[in-house]
Amino acid sequence: MTAEEFTVEAVERALQQLYYDPDMGKKNVAQKWLSEAQASPQAWQFCWDLLRPEKVPEIQFFGASTLHAKISRHWSELPAGQLDSLRSQLMAQVGQFAAGPKMVLTRLCVALASLILHILPETWPTAVPDILCAFQTGEGDGPSRCLALLELLAVLPEELQSSRIVTSRRSQLRSALAAHWSSVCRLLQQLLQQPDAPGRVRERVLRCVSSWITLDVCLQDSEGILESCFTLLKESEIFDAAVETIVCIISQPDCQRFVDSLLKVVPQVLALQEQLKKAVQDGDMETSHGICRIAVALGETHCRTLLEQVDHWQGFQALVSMIMSCTATPGHYPVDETSSSLTLTFWYTLQDDITSLDAERQTLYLQIYRPLYFQLVDVLLQKACFPRDEDFTAWSADDKEQFRTYRVDISDTLMYTYELLGPELLRNLYDKLGTLLTNSTHPSSWQDVETLLFGFQSIAETVDVSYSDVIPGLIGLIPLITANNIQLAETIMFTIGSLAEWLSDHSPMLANVLPVVLQGLSNPDLSVACVSALKRICRECRHDLHLHANDIIVVSQAVLVKDIHKSPQCMWIMQALGFLLSALPREEILGKLLSLVTPHIQQLEKLASEPPSSANKLLIVHILGLLSNLFSTFDLNKQSERLEVMRHVQTQPLDNNPVVVVLQQAFPLIQTVLNKWLSDPEVVEAVCAVFEKSLKTLIHDFAPLVTQLCELIGQMFSAYPQASALDLTRQLVHIFACEKDLFSPITALLELITNITMSIFQLGSRDHPDVVESFMQLHTQVLKRKADLYLSDHLDIKAVFYCGILSFKFPETPTLKATCLLFTELISHYEDLPTVRDVLQEDGKLLLQTLLEAIGGQSPRSLAELLAEVLFSVSRNCPSLLTLWLRDALLPSGFPSSHLTAEHKEHFCQQILREQVSKRQMKDIVKEFALLSRGLQGTEYAANY
């Protein structure tokens, strides 16, 4: 594409193709060409031709967009002496398009705003007053000129916000613009107060106000216009825009500097209560929502400031009461009202701010607001109440999901409120629940019972309720509840689950609630809540469940065999049983474990004898998942530690760990399954998970299985190299590195999988980033735990080194992280491993070049710190090599980036070669070099990095 082709005619042809050609390929070509045209120097000329009055709006819009692109991105191209001409032409164009089309006018205003930001305040300090004067007194249609001026005023601060400008310059421009707020504000207020001003003018005025407020302008200067905005709330067609503007003004944190002005806003907000009340009565959700937003914005943003004005406590209390009325808006969220959810964060803020005041004021405000928070609890529980069954059935799925999320928010608020109200809150809830359940003359609805339990559960979920005297009573009440509704039954289960820690300290009470959970276990509609409760009880109370163990195992096994629950919940049940079994007397464990796993082993045996199919595969993966989840919590080591602490005696290691016995028996079957599914990633991963979960809980008890497992992993990895097999090997290295007798098969396995992975690299490893990542992690672990393995001829560290060099080229961040960690560890062995020393002396320069390439732009900037750690490891462990090769590596022109000058490189070398002490300093040096290499030094983008 030659420069001569960027003509007006060519641009118009490309635009025609972009807009109207049905061929997407041609559209994409046109789009790319037009981007190049906009970036070309010729764009400074052809953009004006595209704006001529006879052109169609689409072409004019592209001309205006091009003008903005040139000013915002290619300002340095503007020829000397052309600024005045560009400014006057642009001002004239804004005037000519004042009457529309609107999309062209907006782009021209954005372009003029960009120009102003380039030359304010040095070259054009009077830009704002000049614009006000030009568009108020210029020729042409007055209303159109007014709208054009308002558009320009609106986009000026917006362009400042969206442009990439360094922080110091942005601050300077913000101050320069804010200095003219009083004159802009006067004009805007005049326009708002004109009785005959059209609605669109007033809407544009309000948008201008919202835009300028972001410049942190003085609230005192905005009092008049804020008052006008409150007046506009009575006009329905402008209501939404007025709300938006008021919220924008009073949400500025800087308002706190102007306490007198802020105090004047409080009565203005309180004056909206009648309008709010009428809107609620009329079911006008938009109006009630808008007024609620205003009250909450004032209360939430300035809570601390208003609390500190003790002389005005009554005004603030009235505002808090108004917000309470918003929380208590009648009807169900989100079907009948949308206001109450806006208020929840305010109650956090008020509580935090009260408790952070000095003791005297805190005492005063607690007297006022503590009763209000008890009222808030009642309101929130009422809002969390489910509607009648027939109404809830008619709700859409989206409404139900919004209501569920809303209840979660209410739950969080109740939990937080407990910090202020303490045990008295639980006493209130318990008294109300007791009254509901024992009042035979007025039977309670399930919704009322559910919402009180929901309150209990919200608090007990995260707060320690062990010292509450009402929990035993609550546990006694639960069996009295007739759970004839799914929502109520779910909440009962979640409440029991939330009390699991309390039950562990009060084990006699388990008999009250465990039957409720076990009974619910057979109901698929209660799956998540019921299984979750069972798992929590088995985890927290496992040492007290001996008497209940048979019941739990029988019921759990029955629901697992009947396929009542979905796969994730089946896994939770197995985790629960793992906790339970590992806490039983040792003589009972193996028998119960075998009875539990035998049906699943038998099913696996049947599947292994059948021809492979997708249905069979799903079942095989499911059964293997059941086993791995069972073994993941079957932790006899922790049980031994607990007994040791309790009895102060040294417990003997378990000779025949029940899990080992089961795995030894199942090993031939797993081998048979694998023989049919060796090339299937999901089955291989599921098999690896069984052994990995077992390894993590068995630790050294796993020793009898090591040799067999190493052979199995070798078989799996030879047939189909997979990350899960490498991760399992890494676990073996971690646990058995110091076991001389056991490490021989692990060493043989390491050699095998290293050789296989080398061949993957030789054939092209780009399709296996997960395998490469796990390979790097495995050898990092070997270097940490058993570095002397690299002294043998069979494990070639040089080959690992070259694989690592290739891994730096990968785009995947996790792979790059693993590679950085490998090299950081590897270099630390420069002195004690001759093979490491040899490879670094031979190819240290290659490593440096690869690192510099990664830092200079090949790798994501987020990895700069990890790359710096590798460089720091070189600097600490082999500084002579760094001195020898660093400058040499940076010598080629344009390497590692065309943005770097010889001075940049030399400065970087001096910094790096000096730094051998502070890793933090090294990271800063590398990050700065990474920014320079990408041409980002000094940009706002870099400042936020």
Secondary structure, 3 states (H helix, E strand, C coil): CCHHHCCHHHHHHHHHHHHHCCCHHHHHHHHHHHHHHHHCCCHHHHHHHHCCCCCCHHHHHHHHHHHHHHHHHCHHHCCCCCHHHHHHHHHHHHHHCCCCCHHHHHHHHHHHHHHHHHHCCCCCCCHHHHHHHHHHHCCCCHHHHHHHHHHHHHHHHHHHHHCCCCHHHHHHHHHHHHCCHHHHHHHHHHHHHCCCCCHHHHHHHHHHHHHHHCCCCCCHHHHHHHHHHHHHCCCHHHHHHHHHHHHHHHCCHHHHHCHHHHHHHHHHHHCCHHHHHHHHHHCCHHHHHHHHHHHHHHHHHCHHHHHHCHHHHHHHHHHHHHHHHHHCCCCCCCCCCCCHHHHHHHHHHHHHHHHCCCHHHHHHHHHHHHHHHHHHHHHHHHHCCCCCHHHHHHCCHHHHHHHHHHHHHHHHHHHHHHHHHCHHHHHHHHHHHHHHHHCCCCCCCHHHHHHHHHHHHHHHCCCCCCCCCCHHHHHHHHHHCCCCCHHHHHHHHHHHHHCHHHHHHCHHHHHHHHHHHHHHCCCHHHHHHHHHHHHHHHHHCHHHCHHHHHHHHHHHHHHHHCCCCCHHHHHHHHHHHHHHHHCCCHHHHHHHHHHHHHHHHHHHHHHHHCCCCHHHHHHHHHHHHHHHHHHHHCCHHHHHHHHHHHHCCCCCCCCCCHHHHHHHHHHHHHHHHHHHHCCCHHHHHHHHHHHHHHHHHHHHHHHHHHHHHHHHHHHHHHHCCCHHHHHHHHHHHHHHCCCCCCHHHHHHHHHHHHHHHHHHHHHCCCCCHHHHHHHHHHHHHHHHHHHHHHHCCCCCHHHHHHHHHHHCCCCCHHHHHHHHHHHHHHHCCCCCCHHHHHHHHHHHHHHHHHHHHHHHHHCCHHHHHHHHHHHHHHHHHCHHHHHHHHHHHHCCCCCCCCCCCHHHHHHHHHHHHHCCCCHHHHHHHHHHHHHHHCCCCCCHHHHCC
